[in-house]
Amino acid sequence: MTILQKIKIFCNTPFFVSVLLTVFLAGPVHSEQGSIATVEQKQSEPSPLSDTEKRGWMDRLSDPDQWNIWHTSASTGMLDTADRVDHFFGDERLDDENRYTRLRLGTGLGWHKNDGASLLTEFRLRLSLPQLKNRFQIVVDDSFEADEPDKGSAISEAAKDSEPDAALRYILKHDERRRLTTDVGVRLSSPSQVFGRLRGSIMLPFSIWELRLSQSLGWYTDDGVIETSELRWSRLFWTDWLFRAISRVTWEENNNGVTPAQSFSLFRELTTHRGYRLGASGNWPETPHAHEAEYTTEFTYRQLLHSRWLFLEISPGLEFPQKRDYECTPYISVKLEIIFDEEREKKHDTKS
């Protein structure tokens, strides 16, 4: 597949359309704060542009002082809320952007109309090595689903068939808005694979929006090259509602086409111990010839059961898979999750 063909495929995907809509919609919202506050002033005489406004956006983007201005204005509410919500709901982004030790272990039961009951298990570990100035981490990721949770043999067989990743991660760059890491490790599949990964992310704060851009590139001895691009918009509504739109596209060397995915979520904190999320998402494998597209709506209730590390999560939802002619398919999962986040603990101890 030539580069021109890949570009043509990408421009015809729902991901590309959603990115354009998000960017164009974000423009008017970004200026909303200033326009509301200066309605009377515009009716009289427009004020002259400041030196900062006269500069091009590329100049402002490369100016460290401008970054400090953006960060100060945004961190008063938007960034703090987004960070708090991500920690409470155990967002996967934190697994890749956390500098210290972080453990996320989840287990529970799921039920699907077509597949029946199953046992769900997920394990993610980021073990920081403080003697090396927190630049190195041991990374372990694994998850599996057992279709017959009442049979020990089925559970052990599912665990045996899982493909855990184990790697050594080096953090090349890490500050408030930028992060760059590289991984070298092994995927314990059958047969095992050696892999290398490079991942970078940058946060761009606006007055009422937060934009995070991330890019990852991986190479596996059997699966080849895998590349993923993600664009994540977040916006705070009132004081306890957070809206988020995530656009993602993945290209795999051994698969045809690309896989765009789009999700919209609305988070609400009821108290410091309870909250819920409303979500809708879709993904389109092997675009532009997708034949297994799937759309999902989901409601998630999450509650902190003990201290700051034991959570209960209940997630009923509906699937609309293309391969079943978009038949409405209900499902539900109930799981317990343990999250130990050393970075979060350090911040809490500092505030105390």
BAFIVO-391374 format. One record per residue (C-alpha): residue in one letter; x, y, z. Coordinates in steps of 0.2 Angstrom, whole numbers, plus 2048, in hexadecimal, padded with zeros to 3 digits. Layout:
<vonus>
AXYZ ...
</vonus>
This chain:
<vonus>
M800800800 T8088117FB I808820805 L7FB8297FA Q7EF81A7FC K7F181B80F I7ED82D80F K7DE82B804 I7D881D810 F7DA82881F C7D1837817 N7C282C814 T7C0825826 P7B482B833 F7C382F83E F7C983C832 V7B7844831 S7B6844844 V7C784C846 L7C285A83A L7B185D843 T7BA85D854 V7C786A84F F7BA875846 L7AE874855 A7BC878861 G7C0888859 P7B089285D V7B088A86E H7C2890872 S7BD8A286E E7AC8A1877 Q7B48A7888 G7BB8B7880 S7AC8BB875 I79F8BA883 A7A98C588E T7AC8D3881 V79B8D4878 E7988E687E Q7AA8EB879 K7A78E4867 Q7988EE865 S7A28FE868 E7B48FD861 P7BF8EE85F S7CE8ED86A P7E08EC861 L7E88DB861 S7F58D786E D8078D2869 T8038C086E E7F38C0863 K7FD8C7854 R8098B9854 G8068A984A W800899853 M81189184F D81A89E858 R80F89D867 L81188A867 S82488B868 D824899875 P827892887 D81F8A188F Q80F89E885 W80E88C88B N80F89289D I80189E899 W7F6891892 H7FA88489F T7F68918AD S7E58958A6 A7E08848A3 S7E787B8B2 T7DB8858BE G7CD8798BA M7CD86F8A9 L7DE8668AC D7DA8628BE T7C985B8BB A7CF8518AC D7DD8498B6 R7D28458C5 V7C583D8BA D7D28338B1 H7D982C8C1 F7C88288C8 F7C281F8B9 G7D38168B6 D7D681D8A5 E7E281389A R7EC823895 L7F38248A7 D7FB8128A4 D80681A896 E80982B89D N80C8278B0 R81E82A8B5 Y81D8208C5 T81880F8CB R80680B8C6 L7FC7FB8C7 R7EA7F88C0 L7E37E78C3 G7D17E38BE T7C67D38BF G7B37D08BE L7A57C88B4 G79E7CD8A4 W78E7C789A H78B7C9888 K77B7C587F N7847BA872 D7937B487B G78B7B188D A7957B389D S7A87B689E L7B67BA8AA L7BF7CA8A7 T7D17CD8AD E7DD7DB8AA F7EE7DF8B1 R7F97EE8AD L8097F28B7 R8158008B5 L8237FE8C1 S82E80D8C3 L84180B8C7 P84481A8D3 Q8578168D4 L85781B8C1 K84F82C8C4 N83E8258BF R8438248AD F8418118AB Q8318078AE I82E7F48AD V81E7F38A3 V8127E38A4 D8017E389B D7F57D489A S7E37D0898 F7D87C1894 E7C67BC894 A7C07AB899 D7AF7A5891 E7AB79989F P7AE7A28B0 D7A77938BA K7B57878B3 G7C77888BA S7CD7808AA A7C678D89F I7CD79B8A9 S7DF7938A9 E7DD790896 A7D87A2893 A7E77A889D K7F379D894 D7ED7A3883 S7EF7B6888 E7FD7C0881 P8057CA88F D8127D888A A8217DA895 A82D7E9891 L83A7F5898 R834807895 Y840816895 I838827897 L84183388B K83784288F H82A84689C D8228578A2 E81185F8A5 R80C85E892 R818853889 R81E84188B L829835880 T82C823884 T83481487C D831802880 V83B7F287C G8337E1881 V82B7D187D R81A7CB87A L8177BA882 S80C7B3874 S80E7A386A P81B7A5863 S8227B386D Q8267C4865 V8337D1869 F82D7E3867 G8327F5868 R82680486A L82881786A R81A822871 G818835872 S80A840879 I80885387B M7FA85C884 L7F486D87D P7E987788A F7DC883884 S7D188E88E I7C3882890 W7CA873886 E7D8867889 L7DF85E879 R7EB84F87A L7F484886B S7FD83886C Q80682D85F S80D81C862 L817811856 G81B7FF859 W8257F1850 Y8227DE854 T82C7D084D D81C7C7847 D80E7D4846 G8197E183E V8177F4840 I8087FB849 E80480E84A T7F7817854 S7F2829854 E7E6831861 L7DE841863 R7D5845874 W7CA854878 S7C4857889 R7B986588F L7B28698A1 F79F86D8A2 W79A8768B2 T7A386E8C1 D7A085C8C0 W79E8578AE L7AC8538A2 F7A985088F R7B6846885 A7B8842873 I7C683586E S7CA83285B R7D7824858 V7DD81C848 T7E880C847 W7F2805839 E7F97F4839 E8057ED82D N7FD7DC82C N7EB7E282A N7E27EA81C G7DD7FC81E V7DD80682E T7D280583E P7CA816843 A7C1817853 Q7B782585B S7B082786C F7A6834876 S7A4834889 L79C83E896 F7A383C8A8 R79A8428B8 E7A18428C9 L79383F8D6 T79E8408E5 T7B183D8E8 H7AC82A8E9 R79F8288DB G79D82C8C9 Y7978278B8 R79B8278A6 L790828897 G798822887 A79581F874 S7A3818869 G7A6810858 N7B480784F W7B680283D P7C47F583A E7CC7F4829 T7C5804823 P7C1809815 H7BA7F7813 A7B37F5824 H7A77E6826 E7A87E4839 A7A47F583F E79D7F6851 Y79480485A T79280486D T78980E87A E78D80B88C F78981289E T79780F8AB Y7948118BE R7A48128C8 Q7A68128DB L7B58138E7 L7B38058F3 H7C28078FE S7D0813901 R7D681A8F0 W7DA80A8E7 L7CB7FE8E7 F7BD8028DA L7AC7FA8D5 E7A77FC8C3 I7977F78BB S7957FA8A8 P7857F589E G7857F988C L77E7F687B E7887F086B F7827F2859 P78E7E784F Q78E7E883C K7917D683A R7807D2842 D7777E0838 Y7797EC846 E76E7E1852 C76C7E9863 T7777DE86F P7777E2882 Y7857DE88D I78B7E289F S79B7E08A9 V79E7E18BC K7B07E28C2 L7BB7E78D0 E7CA7F18CC I7DA7F58D7 I7E48048D2 F7F48098DB D7FB8198D4 E80B81F8DC E80A8308D3 R7F88338DA E7FE82E8EB K80C83A8EB K8008498E6 H7F48448F3 D801843901 T8088548FB K7F785C8FC S7F485590E 
</vonus>
